[in-house]
């Protein structure tokens, strides 16, 4: 919360990277996800790789960008906009 207030004062964006657990939630603390304005998830729901907004206070929920992912070259490149339904994990997002 203090970091969010500082970012507002300085008019900057803050991006924090975190490892996800088996459920796709931020590891270690559900509180950190609650405080975030946007939570993006990089994953492979089928044969495609996407960056998906699983939480988005100021935009469309579950909006996603399909990306080209080349692990051997550390490349993630935008391909197209898509929309996915919530993952079928039984969890409510």
Backbone as CSV, one residue per row, in Angstrom:
resi,resn,N_x,N_y,N_z,CA_x,CA_y,CA_z,C_x,C_y,C_z
1,UNK,0.828,-1.195,0.000,0.000,0.000,0.000,0.866,1.250,0.000
2,UNK,1.967,1.233,0.745,2.863,2.394,0.753,3.509,2.587,-0.615
3,UNK,3.853,1.496,-1.259,4.449,1.569,-2.585,3.452,2.134,-3.590
4,UNK,2.186,1.761,-3.458,1.146,2.284,-4.346,0.989,3.792,-4.162
5,UNK,0.978,4.244,-2.932,0.859,5.684,-2.663,2.046,6.454,-3.230
6,UNK,3.248,5.917,-3.076,4.445,6.560,-3.619,4.371,6.636,-5.147
7,UNK,3.936,5.560,-5.773,3.810,5.538,-7.236,2.818,6.590,-7.706
8,UNK,1.722,6.769,-6.976,0.740,7.802,-7.325,1.347,9.186,-7.204
9,UNK,2.074,9.424,-6.123,2.716,10.728,-5.920,3.714,11.047,-7.021
10,UNK,4.497,10.056,-7.397,5.538,10.262,-8.406,5.011,10.102,-9.836
11,UNK,3.735,9.678,-9.943,3.100,9.450,-11.240,3.913,8.471,-12.098
12,UNK,4.217,7.320,-11.482,4.971,6.271,-12.177,4.219,4.945,-12.037
13,UNK,4.578,4.002,-12.873,4.062,2.639,-12.766,5.071,1.795,-12.017
14,UNK,4.577,0.863,-11.239,5.433,-0.072,-10.527,5.039,-1.468,-10.971
15,UNK,5.989,-2.231,-11.425,5.768,-3.596,-11.868,6.563,-4.527,-10.962
16,UNK,5.867,-5.427,-10.316,6.509,-6.406,-9.449,6.310,-7.779,-10.059
17,UNK,7.357,-8.551,-10.126,7.274,-9.907,-10.640,7.255,-10.872,-9.467
18,UNK,6.393,-11.878,-9.573,6.296,-12.860,-8.499,6.072,-14.231,-9.096
19,UNK,6.530,-15.224,-8.401,6.317,-16.601,-8.824,4.910,-17.022,-8.436
20,UNK,4.261,-17.804,-9.295,2.909,-18.285,-9.004,2.953,-19.678,-8.397
21,UNK,1.940,-19.993,-7.597,1.831,-21.341,-7.043,1.045,-22.221,-8.017
22,UNK,0.686,-23.431,-7.619,0.002,-24.379,-8.503,-1.374,-23.882,-8.937
23,UNK,-2.001,-23.026,-8.133,-3.328,-22.493,-8.458,-3.263,-21.265,-9.352
24,UNK,-2.058,-20.787,-9.667,-1.912,-19.590,-10.479,-1.940,-18.306,-9.673
25,UNK,-2.020,-18.426,-8.350,-2.000,-17.250,-7.477,-0.565,-16.869,-7.153
26,UNK,-0.376,-15.622,-6.741,0.943,-15.156,-6.336,1.394,-15.969,-5.141
27,UNK,2.581,-16.537,-5.222,3.091,-17.374,-4.132,3.297,-16.564,-2.865
28,UNK,2.996,-17.179,-1.747,3.328,-16.592,-0.459,2.260,-15.717,0.157
29,UNK,1.496,-14.964,-0.644,0.565,-14.040,-0.022,-0.594,-13.695,-0.948
30,UNK,-1.795,-13.982,-0.500,-2.983,-13.558,-1.248,-3.180,-12.051,-1.079
31,UNK,-2.656,-11.498,0.001,-2.785,-10.067,0.254,-2.115,-9.246,-0.835
32,UNK,-1.005,-9.725,-1.373,-0.300,-8.982,-2.410,-1.146,-8.905,-3.676
33,UNK,-1.897,-9.941,-3.996,-2.779,-9.906,-5.156,-3.933,-8.938,-4.913
34,UNK,-4.458,-8.896,-3.707,-5.577,-8.018,-3.380,-5.203,-6.549,-3.574
35,UNK,-4.005,-6.176,-3.172,-3.584,-4.775,-3.248,-3.264,-4.321,-4.669
36,UNK,-2.986,-5.239,-5.560,-2.578,-4.887,-6.926,-3.753,-4.363,-7.740
37,UNK,-3.480,-3.402,-8.619,-4.499,-2.914,-9.554,-4.700,-3.905,-10.685
38,UNK,-3.625,-4.518,-11.108,-3.668,-5.466,-12.217,-2.752,-6.637,-11.899
39,UNK,-3.228,-7.832,-12.175,-2.406,-9.026,-12.033,-2.392,-9.708,-13.398
40,UNK,-1.218,-9.813,-13.973,-1.046,-10.446,-15.276,-0.437,-11.822,-15.081
41,UNK,-0.859,-12.749,-15.900,-0.323,-14.114,-15.817,0.192,-14.512,-17.195
42,UNK,1.427,-14.968,-17.245,2.016,-15.499,-18.471,1.856,-17.001,-18.410
43,UNK,1.069,-17.572,-19.322,0.853,-19.008,-19.258,0.465,-19.564,-20.617
44,UNK,0.276,-20.861,-20.655,-0.066,-21.576,-21.887,-1.372,-22.333,-21.639
45,UNK,-2.547,-21.706,-21.917,-3.825,-22.353,-21.630,-4.144,-23.512,-22.580
46,UNK,-3.546,-23.491,-23.761,-3.732,-24.565,-24.749,-2.437,-24.643,-25.557
47,UNK,-2.481,-24.498,-26.836,-1.256,-24.538,-27.636,-0.611,-23.168,-27.763
48,UNK,-1.283,-22.130,-27.285,-0.782,-20.759,-27.387,-0.186,-20.295,-26.061
49,UNK,0.728,-19.350,-26.136,1.219,-18.654,-24.945,0.494,-17.319,-24.889
50,UNK,0.055,-16.916,-23.703,-0.660,-15.641,-23.549,-0.203,-14.921,-22.285
51,UNK,-0.385,-13.612,-22.306,-0.305,-12.794,-21.100,-1.736,-12.362,-20.842
52,UNK,-2.289,-12.786,-19.699,-3.710,-12.611,-19.408,-3.908,-11.777,-18.143
53,UNK,-4.846,-10.841,-18.191,-5.177,-10.013,-17.034,-6.188,-10.764,-16.177
54,UNK,-5.712,-11.500,-15.184,-6.641,-12.243,-14.333,-7.277,-11.337,-13.282
55,UNK,-6.684,-10.169,-13.082,-7.297,-9.123,-12.271,-6.981,-7.817,-12.980
56,UNK,-7.984,-6.968,-13.155,-7.775,-5.725,-13.884,-8.793,-4.699,-13.401
57,UNK,-8.428,-3.897,-12.409,-9.350,-2.906,-11.845,-9.816,-1.872,-12.852
58,UNK,-8.961,-1.555,-13.811,-9.261,-0.442,-14.708,-9.506,-0.883,-16.146
59,UNK,-9.703,-2.150,-16.374,-9.903,-2.638,-17.732,-10.668,-3.940,-17.741
60,UNK,-10.632,-4.608,-18.859,-11.401,-5.827,-19.071,-10.775,-7.028,-18.348
61,UNK,-11.588,-7.704,-17.570,-11.154,-8.915,-16.863,-10.931,-10.034,-17.876
62,UNK,-9.874,-10.776,-17.724,-9.484,-11.891,-18.586,-9.037,-11.470,-19.988
63,UNK,-8.853,-10.180,-20.230,-8.293,-9.763,-21.512,-6.916,-10.391,-21.636
64,UNK,-6.545,-10.747,-22.846,-5.274,-11.434,-23.028,-4.622,-11.023,-24.333
65,UNK,-3.321,-11.110,-24.340,-2.546,-10.879,-25.547,-1.806,-12.172,-25.848
66,UNK,-2.036,-12.699,-27.045,-1.293,-13.891,-27.455,0.113,-13.453,-27.816
67,UNK,1.085,-14.227,-27.369,2.480,-13.867,-27.607,3.233,-15.028,-28.248
68,UNK,4.267,-14.661,-28.961,5.210,-15.654,-29.460,6.281,-15.782,-28.388
69,UNK,6.544,-16.991,-27.949,7.507,-17.218,-26.873,8.627,-18.107,-27.381
70,UNK,9.848,-17.591,-27.298,11.031,-18.358,-27.670,11.954,-18.406,-26.452
71,UNK,11.839,-19.453,-25.672,12.599,-19.573,-24.428,14.100,-19.543,-24.658
72,UNK,14.567,-20.169,-25.744,16.003,-20.239,-25.993,16.627,-18.878,-26.296
73,UNK,15.803,-17.908,-26.714,16.311,-16.566,-27.008,15.766,-15.520,-26.030
74,UNK,14.994,-15.951,-25.030,14.357,-15.058,-24.058,13.507,-14.000,-24.758
75,UNK,12.702,-14.440,-25.741,11.852,-13.530,-26.505,10.388,-13.789,-26.175
76,UNK,9.667,-12.711,-25.878,8.215,-12.740,-25.762,7.725,-11.586,-26.629
77,UNK,6.997,-11.925,-27.699,6.591,-10.921,-28.683,5.079,-10.982,-28.880
78,UNK,4.412,-9.808,-28.844,2.965,-9.725,-29.008,2.522,-10.254,-30.365
79,UNK,1.419,-11.013,-30.359,0.848,-11.516,-31.608,-0.527,-10.915,-31.858
80,UNK,-1.507,-11.159,-30.947,-2.847,-10.633,-31.151,-3.596,-10.575,-29.836
81,UNK,-4.674,-9.753,-29.832,-5.543,-9.631,-28.673,-6.530,-10.791,-28.677
82,UNK,-6.842,-11.312,-27.522,-7.808,-12.404,-27.414,-8.565,-12.257,-26.105
83,UNK,-9.636,-13.022,-25.943,-10.341,-13.057,-24.670,-10.560,-14.512,-24.305
84,UNK,-10.245,-14.836,-23.065,-10.397,-16.201,-22.585,-11.357,-16.208,-21.414
85,UNK,-12.148,-17.261,-21.299,-12.974,-17.435,-20.119,-12.074,-17.790,-18.957
86,UNK,-12.584,-17.604,-17.751,-11.799,-17.939,-16.562,-11.337,-19.385,-16.651
87,UNK,-10.124,-19.664,-16.189,-9.592,-21.035,-16.246,-10.509,-22.010,-15.538
88,UNK,-10.591,-23.215,-16.021,-11.484,-24.213,-15.447,-10.806,-24.983,-14.326
89,UNK,-10.325,-24.251,-13.326,-9.659,-24.896,-12.190,-10.603,-25.092,-11.030
90,UNK,-11.853,-24.628,-11.192,-12.785,-24.700,-10.096,-12.702,-23.505,-9.170
91,UNK,-11.691,-22.673,-9.378,-11.520,-21.479,-8.561,-12.310,-20.338,-9.176
92,UNK,-12.787,-19.446,-8.371,-13.437,-18.249,-8.880,-12.424,-17.131,-8.885
93,UNK,-12.291,-16.463,-10.020,-11.293,-15.384,-10.138,-12.000,-14.062,-10.119
